[in-house]
Amino acid sequence: MLCRKKVSKQTSAKIEAVKNWPIPTSVKDVRKFLGFTGYYRRFIRNYASIARPLNDLLVGISTNKSTTRRKPGTPFVWVQKQQAAFDELVDNLVHPPVLGYADYKLPFIVHTDASASGLGAVLYQLQDGKEGLLLMRVEA
């Protein structure tokens, strides 16, 4: 993350991991990528519009874990529009938003998410009517 006045960047290893994210070759890969990027959606302007071509690959797919079969006539096809969406989301993730300073007179908002393989937390405040990002932390 970049911080106003003082520069504080994400570790280069984490940025490299996102830059080198493999291109999805299956529905499962697309779901993993969208799950990861979806956590940061509030910090990616027009996230839903950007991710739409990737979500289109999931149309007709059951979310039931016992079956991942596609409905007939809906093959998994990765074309330029999916590649462009993938590249744009990766670019947004490796060029993080500018972090703001905390205003201790305002309430803080914490958003967390955890799974068996990782933990994420975001701290922000409503400043001048906008969500001001103060801190992001991800552990895998």
Backbone as ProteinMPNN parsed JSONL, in Angstrom:
{"seq_chain_A": "MLCRKKVSKQTSAKIEAVKNWPIPTSVKDVRKFLGFTGYYRRFIRNYASIARPLNDLLVGISTNKSTTRRKPGTPFVWVQKQQAAFDELVDNLVHPPVLGYADYKLPFIVHTDASASGLGAVLYQLQDGKEGLLLMRVEA", "coords_chain_A": {"N_chain_A": [[0.832, -1.168, 0.0], [0.415, 2.281, -0.603], [1.24, 5.208, 1.162], [0.123, 8.419, 2.085], [2.409, 11.11, 2.158], [4.298, 9.615, 3.889], [5.948, 6.803, 2.649], [4.785, 3.607, 2.324], [4.994, 0.455, 1.278], [3.387, -2.495, -0.051], [4.729, -5.734, 0.487], [7.179, -6.75, -1.842], [7.157, -9.392, -2.615], [4.497, -10.254, -2.308], [3.226, -8.646, -4.173], [4.468, -9.55, -6.491], [3.477, -12.15, -6.497], [0.779, -11.722, -7.122], [1.075, -10.469, -9.61], [2.093, -12.596, -11.041], [0.003, -14.377, -11.122], [-1.51, -17.276, -12.265], [-3.076, -17.656, -15.453], [-6.486, -18.329, -15.471], [-7.69, -21.616, -16.136], [-9.848, -23.129, -15.805], [-13.179, -23.49, -14.447], [-13.009, -23.638, -11.686], [-10.555, -22.331, -11.229], [-11.221, -19.739, -12.086], [-13.167, -19.079, -10.184], [-11.569, -19.058, -7.862], [-9.864, -16.89, -8.424], [-11.726, -14.762, -8.717], [-12.812, -14.832, -6.162], [-10.62, -14.037, -4.622], [-10.05, -11.433, -5.715], [-12.502, -10.256, -5.29], [-12.615, -9.678, -2.601], [-11.333, -7.263, -2.417], [-12.947, -5.55, -3.784], [-14.256, -3.12, -3.128], [-12.281, -1.273, -3.375], [-11.6, -1.146, -5.956], [-12.437, 0.595, -8.601], [-15.463, 0.365, -10.405], [-15.602, -2.411, -10.25], [-17.455, -4.57, -10.656], [-18.214, -4.253, -13.337], [-15.761, -4.564, -14.623], [-15.113, -7.203, -13.908], [-17.128, -8.666, -15.101], [-16.854, -10.159, -17.648], [-15.43, -12.366, -16.69], [-17.137, -13.419, -14.77], [-19.144, -14.197, -16.493], [-18.21, -16.595, -17.447], [-18.978, -18.351, -15.535], [-21.659, -18.762, -15.744], [-24.321, -20.961, -15.778], [-23.124, -22.858, -14.258], [-23.127, -25.098, -11.609], [-23.185, -24.385, -8.141], [-23.013, -26.278, -6.297], [-20.982, -28.371, -4.434], [-20.701, -31.066, -4.992], [-21.078, -31.391, -7.663], [-19.706, -30.042, -10.577], [-20.381, -29.676, -13.108], [-21.014, -28.194, -16.27], [-23.892, -26.701, -17.782], [-25.32, -28.166, -20.697], [-23.951, -27.013, -23.771], [-22.558, -24.804, -22.855], [-19.57, -24.138, -23.016], [-16.273, -23.841, -21.508], [-14.597, -21.11, -22.393], [-11.876, -19.169, -22.927], [-11.326, -16.026, -23.915], [-10.281, -12.96, -25.587], [-11.714, -10.883, -24.203], [-12.032, -11.9, -21.629], [-9.356, -12.177, -20.921], [-8.556, -9.489, -20.966], [-10.101, -8.461, -18.859], [-9.086, -9.956, -16.706], [-6.382, -9.081, -16.747], [-6.768, -6.337, -16.186], [-7.879, -6.393, -13.605], [-5.751, -7.575, -12.177], [-3.852, -5.56, -12.57], [-5.059, -3.46, -11.146], [-4.838, -4.488, -8.588], [-2.072, -4.651, -8.148], [-1.307, -2.07, -8.195], [-1.919, -0.383, -5.746], [-4.451, 1.513, -3.879], [-4.089, 4.898, -2.607], [-3.291, 5.332, 0.749], [-5.037, 6.821, 3.511], [-4.857, 9.15, 6.293], [-5.713, 8.492, 9.664], [-8.578, 9.852, 11.247], [-9.116, 10.563, 14.376], [-11.385, 11.497, 15.527], [-13.491, 10.512, 14.21], [-15.578, 7.594, 13.656], [-14.197, 4.285, 13.26], [-14.154, 1.764, 10.714], [-14.131, -1.653, 10.366], [-13.413, -4.332, 8.301], [-13.408, -7.745, 7.934], [-12.193, -10.948, 6.815], [-11.945, -14.426, 6.674], [-10.485, -17.644, 6.125], [-9.711, -21.152, 5.928], [-7.245, -21.022, 4.771], [-6.288, -18.411, 4.811], [-6.273, -14.917, 5.893], [-7.792, -11.749, 6.007], [-7.949, -8.203, 6.404], [-9.43, -4.984, 6.558], [-9.193, -1.591, 7.238], [-11.027, 1.303, 7.527], [-12.438, 4.651, 7.15], [-15.269, 6.848, 7.019], [-14.716, 9.638, 5.354], [-15.203, 12.911, 4.52], [-17.531, 12.109, 3.227], [-16.732, 9.93, 1.75], [-15.362, 6.599, 1.524], [-12.466, 6.261, 3.2], [-9.521, 4.637, 2.811], [-7.498, 3.173, 5.237], [-5.861, 1.079, 6.14], [-4.731, -2.074, 4.991], [-4.555, -5.542, 5.31], [-3.266, -8.7, 4.605], [-2.935, -12.104, 5.089], [-1.574, -15.162, 4.22]], "CA_chain_A": [[0.0, 0.0, 0.0], [1.123, 3.546, -0.559], [0.716, 6.052, 2.223], [0.391, 9.835, 1.846], [3.596, 11.681, 2.791], [5.239, 8.539, 4.188], [5.702, 5.73, 1.694], [4.776, 2.27, 2.909], [4.517, -0.396, 0.183], [3.189, -3.926, 0.182], [5.959, -6.451, 0.201], [7.301, -7.043, -3.27], [6.818, -10.802, -2.843], [3.043, -10.359, -2.472], [2.89, -8.023, -5.45], [4.921, -10.478, -7.526], [2.552, -13.286, -6.512], [-0.415, -11.304, -7.861], [1.49, -10.258, -11.004], [2.336, -13.893, -11.662], [-1.158, -15.244, -10.951], [-1.705, -17.997, -13.525], [-4.333, -17.426, -16.172], [-7.429, -19.417, -15.175], [-7.944, -22.577, -17.21], [-11.039, -23.889, -15.436], [-14.165, -22.774, -13.634], [-12.457, -23.574, -10.328], [-9.537, -21.273, -11.235], [-11.921, -18.448, -12.182], [-13.776, -18.84, -8.871], [-10.494, -18.686, -6.93], [-9.415, -15.535, -8.746], [-12.792, -13.819, -8.377], [-12.904, -14.797, -4.708], [-9.51, -13.222, -4.142], [-10.223, -10.037, -6.104], [-13.755, -9.756, -4.726], [-12.363, -9.143, -1.262], [-10.862, -5.879, -2.58], [-13.824, -4.882, -4.75], [-14.596, -1.74, -2.771], [-11.153, -0.41, -3.698], [-11.4, -1.201, -7.401], [-13.553, 1.308, -9.232], [-16.203, -0.386, -11.426], [-15.201, -3.819, -10.142], [-18.435, -5.477, -11.262], [-18.13, -4.122, -14.801], [-14.493, -5.138, -15.059], [-15.138, -8.651, -13.685], [-18.263, -9.273, -15.805], [-16.487, -11.245, -18.573], [-15.012, -13.542, -15.921], [-18.362, -13.985, -14.197], [-19.892, -14.832, -17.579], [-17.723, -17.978, -17.582], [-19.602, -19.158, -14.489], [-23.073, -18.931, -16.048], [-24.673, -22.345, -16.064], [-22.323, -23.737, -13.416], [-23.701, -25.365, -10.295], [-22.31, -24.065, -7.015], [-23.011, -27.462, -5.447], [-19.64, -28.943, -4.467], [-20.689, -32.438, -5.494], [-21.108, -31.367, -9.124], [-19.216, -28.813, -11.183], [-20.652, -29.802, -14.537], [-21.668, -27.079, -16.953], [-25.077, -27.06, -18.555], [-24.961, -28.428, -22.098], [-23.878, -25.843, -24.642], [-21.849, -23.68, -22.243], [-18.172, -24.534, -22.841], [-15.338, -22.881, -20.911], [-13.804, -20.523, -23.472], [-11.143, -17.977, -22.481], [-11.023, -15.205, -25.09], [-9.65, -11.664, -25.311], [-12.418, -10.073, -23.203], [-11.693, -12.443, -20.309], [-7.956, -11.837, -20.667], [-8.504, -8.054, -20.651], [-10.656, -8.291, -17.51], [-8.09, -10.538, -15.802], [-5.237, -8.166, -16.701], [-7.159, -5.088, -15.531], [-8.009, -6.651, -12.167], [-4.395, -7.743, -11.653], [-3.239, -4.23, -12.562], [-5.638, -2.714, -10.027], [-4.339, -5.054, -7.335], [-0.646, -4.382, -7.952], [-1.176, -0.613, -8.041], [-2.914, -0.166, -4.699], [-4.909, 2.884, -3.635], [-3.345, 5.686, -1.632], [-3.869, 5.241, 2.088], [-5.251, 8.088, 4.191], [-4.535, 9.22, 7.71], [-6.867, 8.312, 10.543], [-9.141, 10.983, 11.983], [-9.546, 9.905, 15.599], [-12.68, 12.033, 15.939], [-14.494, 9.782, 13.44], [-15.572, 6.152, 13.938], [-13.47, 3.406, 12.348], [-14.9, 0.639, 10.187], [-13.238, -2.779, 10.123], [-14.0, -5.422, 7.528], [-12.496, -8.888, 7.981], [-12.585, -12.168, 6.127], [-10.987, -15.481, 6.988], [-10.758, -19.005, 5.68], [-8.701, -22.078, 6.433], [-5.944, -20.751, 4.162], [-5.864, -17.019, 4.859], [-6.97, -13.91, 6.688], [-7.679, -10.406, 5.462], [-8.618, -7.162, 7.177], [-9.385, -3.655, 5.985], [-9.612, -0.55, 8.17], [-11.315, 2.536, 6.821], [-13.342, 5.624, 7.763], [-15.985, 7.733, 6.115], [-14.117, 10.969, 5.438], [-15.769, 13.772, 3.476], [-18.552, 11.356, 2.52], [-16.14, 8.831, 0.986], [-14.626, 5.623, 2.314], [-11.03, 6.491, 3.148], [-8.762, 3.447, 3.173], [-6.433, 3.453, 6.174], [-4.966, -0.06, 6.299], [-5.139, -3.364, 4.454], [-3.642, -6.601, 5.752], [-3.609, -10.023, 4.103], [-2.01, -13.167, 5.486], [-1.939, -16.443, 3.599]], "C_chain_A": [[0.882, 1.238, 0.0], [0.456, 4.42, 0.486], [1.069, 7.497, 1.912], [1.555, 10.28, 2.719], [4.643, 10.619, 3.115], [4.927, 7.407, 3.212], [5.837, 4.39, 2.403], [4.188, 1.335, 1.873], [4.307, -1.832, 0.638], [4.508, -4.612, -0.121], [5.993, -6.834, -1.267], [6.962, -8.493, -3.574], [5.32, -10.972, -3.066], [2.61, -9.757, -3.802], [3.292, -8.943, -6.595], [3.986, -11.683, -7.633], [1.289, -12.942, -7.293], [-0.069, -11.101, -9.331], [1.629, -11.575, -11.747], [1.179, -14.876, -11.482], [-1.401, -15.962, -12.272], [-3.067, -17.687, -14.157], [-5.259, -18.601, -15.894], [-7.673, -20.31, -16.391], [-9.171, -23.431, -16.926], [-11.98, -23.004, -14.634], [-13.637, -22.604, -12.216], [-11.407, -22.457, -10.225], [-10.175, -19.883, -11.283], [-12.541, -18.099, -10.829], [-12.728, -18.417, -7.849], [-10.067, -17.241, -7.155], [-10.47, -14.505, -8.364], [-13.001, -13.728, -6.863], [-11.83, -13.919, -4.108], [-9.743, -11.742, -4.457], [-11.478, -9.429, -5.497], [-13.587, -9.173, -3.341], [-11.98, -7.663, -1.34], [-11.771, -5.047, -3.476], [-14.144, -3.433, -4.406], [-13.482, -0.758, -3.104], [-10.8, -0.43, -5.175], [-12.632, -0.584, -8.054], [-14.14, 0.471, -10.368], [-15.835, -1.87, -11.432], [-16.165, -4.749, -10.879], [-18.375, -5.438, -12.787], [-16.855, -4.765, -15.341], [-14.555, -6.671, -14.998], [-16.229, -9.37, -14.47], [-17.862, -10.383, -16.778], [-16.032, -12.516, -17.852], [-16.217, -14.218, -15.286], [-19.199, -14.687, -15.254], [-19.459, -16.283, -17.792], [-18.395, -18.909, -16.582], [-21.089, -19.392, -14.732], [-23.326, -20.38, -16.423], [-23.893, -23.342, -15.244], [-23.004, -23.888, -12.066], [-22.7, -24.972, -9.22], [-22.278, -25.199, -6.004], [-21.654, -28.145, -5.582], [-19.597, -30.35, -5.049], [-20.734, -32.494, -7.026], [-20.599, -30.03, -9.634], [-19.424, -28.866, -12.694], [-21.368, -28.571, -15.071], [-22.939, -27.594, -17.616], [-24.644, -27.291, -19.998], [-24.943, -27.131, -22.916], [-23.17, -24.653, -24.03], [-20.388, -24.07, -21.974], [-17.341, -23.432, -22.165], [-14.431, -22.378, -22.032], [-13.2, -19.215, -22.975], [-10.731, -17.201, -23.719], [-10.484, -13.853, -24.641], [-10.37, -10.856, -24.225], [-12.166, -10.593, -21.794], [-10.252, -12.097, -19.944], [-7.824, -10.363, -20.279], [-9.027, -7.789, -19.245], [-9.672, -8.791, -16.459], [-6.915, -9.581, -15.632], [-5.574, -6.868, -15.966], [-7.311, -5.271, -14.025], [-6.64, -6.842, -11.521], [-3.709, -6.386, -11.543], [-3.761, -3.388, -11.403], [-5.104, -3.216, -8.689], [-2.871, -4.737, -7.094], [-0.33, -2.891, -7.9], [-2.228, -0.17, -7.031], [-3.307, 1.29, -4.528], [-4.028, 3.573, -2.599], [-4.057, 5.602, -0.286], [-3.992, 6.628, 2.703], [-4.791, 8.024, 5.634], [-5.814, 9.102, 8.519], [-7.275, 9.636, 11.167], [-9.771, 10.378, 13.231], [-10.854, 10.46, 16.162], [-13.822, 11.306, 15.228], [-14.45, 8.298, 13.802], [-14.779, 5.395, 12.856], [-14.399, 2.284, 11.9], [-13.88, -0.452, 9.87], [-14.008, -3.848, 9.365], [-12.983, -6.554, 7.53], [-13.07, -10.063, 7.204], [-11.52, -13.209, 6.429], [-11.446, -16.802, 6.407], [-9.67, -19.891, 6.26], [-7.311, -21.747, 5.892], [-5.493, -19.305, 4.234], [-6.752, -16.135, 5.691], [-6.767, -12.56, 6.04], [-8.445, -9.432, 6.331], [-8.413, -5.818, 6.491], [-9.917, -2.684, 7.03], [-9.852, 0.722, 7.368], [-12.252, 3.415, 7.628], [-14.104, 6.347, 6.662], [-15.435, 9.131, 6.347], [-14.607, 11.783, 4.251], [-16.759, 13.006, 2.599], [-18.027, 10.195, 1.697], [-15.424, 7.877, 1.929], [-13.136, 5.868, 2.128], [-10.294, 5.274, 3.668], [-7.6, 3.834, 4.075], [-5.402, 2.325, 6.255], [-5.564, -1.291, 5.649], [-4.106, -4.386, 4.889], [-4.149, -7.943, 5.23], [-2.522, -10.99, 4.554], [-2.488, -14.46, 4.849], [-1.175, -17.568, 4.246]], "O_chain_A": [[1.981, 1.223, 0.554], [-0.761, 4.368, 0.665], [2.199, 7.781, 1.514], [1.668, 9.876, 3.876], [5.778, 10.724, 2.649], [3.76, 7.092, 2.98], [6.868, 4.085, 3.002], [2.989, 1.405, 1.604], [4.949, -2.316, 1.57], [5.31, -4.109, -0.907], [4.974, -7.194, -1.858], [6.521, -8.8, -4.682], [4.911, -11.754, -3.925], [1.732, -10.294, -4.477], [2.544, -9.1, -7.56], [3.733, -12.18, -8.731], [0.78, -13.773, -8.044], [-0.829, -11.512, -10.208], [1.321, -11.663, -12.936], [1.357, -16.08, -11.669], [-1.489, -15.307, -13.31], [-4.064, -17.487, -13.463], [-4.86, -19.754, -16.063], [-7.839, -19.833, -17.513], [-9.503, -24.337, -17.69], [-11.615, -21.911, -14.202], [-13.8, -21.543, -11.613], [-11.381, -21.722, -9.237], [-9.723, -18.962, -10.603], [-12.452, -16.957, -10.38], [-12.973, -17.511, -7.052], [-9.924, -16.468, -6.208], [-10.148, -13.485, -7.755], [-13.33, -12.661, -6.346], [-12.095, -13.142, -3.19], [-9.645, -10.895, -3.57], [-11.52, -8.23, -5.219], [-14.33, -8.274, -2.947], [-12.276, -6.897, -0.422], [-11.395, -3.948, -3.885], [-14.289, -2.604, -5.304], [-13.705, 0.453, -3.117], [-9.824, 0.189, -5.598], [-13.716, -1.167, -8.055], [-13.403, -0.066, -11.195], [-15.767, -2.501, -12.487], [-15.735, -5.615, -11.64], [-18.474, -6.473, -13.444], [-16.87, -5.424, -16.381], [-14.106, -7.352, -15.92], [-16.239, -10.601, -14.492], [-18.465, -11.456, -16.748], [-16.231, -13.62, -18.358], [-16.308, -15.446, -15.265], [-19.889, -15.662, -14.955], [-20.246, -17.105, -18.263], [-18.381, -20.126, -16.762], [-21.717, -20.151, -13.994], [-22.639, -20.95, -17.271], [-23.975, -24.545, -15.49], [-23.409, -22.898, -11.456], [-21.5, -25.202, -9.371], [-21.604, -25.106, -4.977], [-21.218, -28.463, -6.689], [-18.556, -30.779, -5.548], [-20.456, -33.539, -7.614], [-21.035, -28.984, -9.153], [-18.733, -28.189, -13.456], [-22.22, -27.988, -14.4], [-23.044, -28.77, -17.964], [-23.692, -26.665, -20.465], [-25.812, -26.272, -22.765], [-23.173, -23.576, -24.627], [-20.015, -24.307, -20.825], [-17.671, -22.249, -22.247], [-13.602, -23.123, -22.554], [-13.919, -18.272, -22.643], [-9.885, -17.657, -24.489], [-10.259, -13.632, -23.451], [-9.714, -10.209, -23.408], [-12.094, -9.802, -20.854], [-9.961, -11.765, -18.795], [-7.068, -10.025, -19.368], [-8.456, -6.978, -18.516], [-9.449, -8.132, -15.444], [-6.496, -9.3, -14.509], [-4.751, -6.356, -15.207], [-6.914, -4.399, -13.252], [-6.395, -6.326, -10.431], [-3.059, -6.095, -10.539], [-2.992, -2.682, -10.752], [-4.939, -2.431, -7.755], [-2.462, -4.569, -5.945], [0.797, -2.502, -7.592], [-3.284, 0.347, -7.398], [-2.596, 2.192, -4.97], [-3.322, 2.926, -1.824], [-5.272, 5.779, -0.199], [-3.164, 7.503, 2.454], [-4.387, 6.971, 6.128], [-6.873, 9.565, 8.095], [-6.429, 10.438, 11.564], [-10.831, 9.756, 13.159], [-11.37, 9.951, 17.157], [-14.986, 11.463, 15.599], [-13.404, 7.793, 14.211], [-14.708, 5.819, 11.702], [-15.32, 1.903, 12.623], [-12.886, -0.203, 9.188], [-15.118, -4.219, 9.746], [-11.824, -6.349, 7.168], [-14.276, -10.151, 6.974], [-10.328, -12.902, 6.436], [-12.639, -17.042, 6.224], [-8.807, -19.421, 7.002], [-6.308, -22.144, 6.484], [-4.402, -18.99, 3.758], [-7.828, -16.534, 6.135], [-5.67, -12.259, 5.57], [-9.464, -9.783, 6.924], [-7.356, -5.551, 5.918], [-10.962, -2.922, 7.634], [-8.982, 1.164, 6.619], [-12.793, 2.997, 8.651], [-13.643, 6.444, 5.524], [-15.658, 9.733, 7.397], [-14.438, 11.375, 3.102], [-16.824, 13.219, 1.389], [-18.805, 9.533, 1.008], [-14.941, 8.275, 2.989], [-12.606, 5.702, 1.03], [-10.429, 4.917, 4.838], [-6.809, 4.713, 3.734], [-4.209, 2.582, 6.418], [-6.769, -1.526, 5.744], [-2.906, -4.116, 4.839], [-5.322, -8.279, 5.396], [-1.331, -10.712, 4.41], [-3.666, -14.807, 4.931], [-1.341, -18.727, 3.865]]}, "name": "protein", "num_of_chains": 1, "seq": "MLCRKKVSKQTSAKIEAVKNWPIPTSVKDVRKFLGFTGYYRRFIRNYASIARPLNDLLVGISTNKSTTRRKPGTPFVWVQKQQAAFDELVDNLVHPPVLGYADYKLPFIVHTDASASGLGAVLYQLQDGKEGLLLMRVEA"}
